[in-house]
Amino acid sequence: MTTRVSASELHAFCMEALRRVGAKESHAQIVADTLVMTDTWGTFTHGTKLLRDYARRVKAGGLRSDTDPSVVASGPAWALVDGGSCLGHVTSKFAMDQAVQRAKATGIAYVGVRNSCHFGAAGYYAWLAAKEGLIGIAMANDIPSVAAAGSRRSVTGSNPIAYAVPTGTGDPILLDMAVSTVAGGKVYAAFQRGEPIPDNWILDEEGHPSTDSSLYPNKAALTPAAYHKGYGIALLIESLSGLLTGAKITWQVASWIHSDPTQSTGHGAAFIAIDVAAIAPREQFNARINDLIREIHAAPAADGVERVLVPHEREWNLRRKALVEGIDLPSDVAGKLTDLANDVDLHPAWLTK
């Protein structure tokens, strides 16, 4: 069973819920923008389902809304940002905006972040660069929840990474992935809905595959994507997001869901922007990437597949439909929003039907 809501109604709910726990208007706006867009993509594990946990930390003081992120060191093509324990979405947008601004002046820029928190869907920040005509890359570290190839326990975070490549007038190519076989949110969602999980998603305490979603995260680790490959990418993200930025790393990072909500979590992140026009004539680049997309679409499709898609093509189509017809929130998402509504005494008609 789903709950249908318009994007504007869901956005207004997010804004008001955050205001009621003490978030200032500008911060609430950024978080609502990020979470609602993620839901329109159909990526419900990283959208408004998470709002209650963010709101709890804001109310308790572990996430601050009385300050703003700031640049603490910089050069022409790089910067370090201290998030000041703000909502991770606020700090991440600020950092990607800094990367875009610098890349437009120098061609390419890196911005690292420390003292942040969980930032939702990495793809949103990559898209911020793509909508300005730049290639965007976004990543972050997290408390370990993913096994390394050959380990019996978690060694790295699920450490998301995303890229977005502009295509001119069309939707950007966008990939958003965790370094685990699946994001931990999918295991939580399966458990909450009482659904079984495949035997390649988690490993139990002995390092054996398990289909018992209730074991995660305390008694199980996520499997790394493609095993040694996912593990290797996780360490690259840890290097750019944690080691280079001065953020906390691996087990120093606090769980943004389970740790003391009065304390900061210390997450790190990194953002890279590349100005296409500084390197290649934009018209030429746009023509080439659209030729590439047409070539991919023309590739022979397997039985039962209409055509081969580029990354995020399905999500862009879902967004267009959602903006017209409304967002169909799965039951676990609607349940989380109902709990938040009760927390803050906010009861919109669409959620109480």
C-alpha positions, 0 to 999 in steps of 0.5 A: 500500500502506498500514500500519494502526495504531491511534491509541493505538499511533501516539501511543505511538510518537511519544511514545517517539521524541521522548523518545529524542531529548531531548524532555521528557514534556509537549512530547512529549505535545503534539506526539503529540496534534497529529500523530496527530489530524491523521493521523486527519483523513487530512491525512497531509502535516501529521501524523506524516510530519513527526516525523522532521524535528522529532526531528532538530532536537530532537536537534541543539538547534535545537528546544529542550525544556529551556524553555517558551514565555512571555508577554513582553508583554500586555494584557487582550485581547492578548499576545505570546509568545516560543516560546524555540525550542521545538517549534512545536506546544508554543508554538502550543498555549500561545498559543491557550490564552492567546487563549482565556483572554483572550477568555473575559474580554474577548470577543475576543483576539489572541496573537502568537508569535515565535521559534517553528518549523513547527507542523504543521496550523493547523486543530488550534489553531483546533479548540482554541478551538472545543472550548471553544465559541469561534471560533478562527483560527490562522495562521503565516508561513514561508520563501518558497515561493510566487510572487506574482501575476506573479513568477518566484520565491517571494515569500511563505511558504505561510503557513497559515491556519485557522478553526474555528466551534463548532456546539454538540453537533456537529463544528465547521466547520473550514477549514485552507488554505495560501495556495498552490494546494496545500501544499508537502507535497503536492508532496513526497508526489507526488514521493516516490510517483512520481506526476505533479502537475497543471500548476497547482501549481508554476512553474519558474524562468522562471515557467512552469507545470510538472508536474515535482515534482522541481523543488520547492523549489529550482527552482520556486515554488508557485502562489498560490491564486487568484493575486492573492487568495492573494498578498494573504491571504499578506501579511495573515498575514505582517503578523499573524504576523511584522511585528506579533510581531517574528518573522522575516519572509519570507527571514529565516525559516529552512527548518525542513527544510533549514536547519542543525538546530542553529539556530532558524528564527524562525517567527512565528504568530498566534492569535485567539479570539472568545467567541461567548457574549460577543456572542450568546446561545449557544443562539441562535448554535447554532441559527443555525449548525445551520440554516445547515449544514442549508441547505448540506446541502440545496443541490442537488448536482452529478451524482455528489455525494451532498450538499454538505458544510461544510468539514472534514465529510469529515475528521471522518467519517474521524477517527471511522472511524480511531479505530474501525478504525485509521489507514491510513498511506500508504506515504510516511508509513510510510517516514518513520516507519520511517526515524525508528524506525531513527534512534532504535532503536524498532521497534514490531510494527505498523511492522515487519510 
